[in-house]
Amino acid sequence: MSKSLFDDADDFFVQWVGMPEFVQEKQKPYAELIVRFRNEEDLQKFAKLINQKLTRKTKSIWHPEIVRGIHSNKRYIDDES
């Protein structure tokens, strides 16, 4: 069984000495648009048209839809341990 990077909290800092800083830039939209709907039926017609789930509580969306967390199950494993 390989050792996890987080098995020893003190070892964590030793492992990351000299590593480059990673900065994730916030994605900014090219354009923003406010769309108003007269009723629920119109909202759902639009949701079907763009193939995204929308409710009265939806404040914003990306189009096309951004899939979040696609890298959340990725991790680095050192095979030399």
Protein Blocks (a to p, Z undefined) as FASTA:
>chain_A
ZZdfklpmklmmmmmgoiacddddddddfbdcddddfbfklmmmmmmmnopacdfklmbd
cdddddehklmmgccddfkZZ
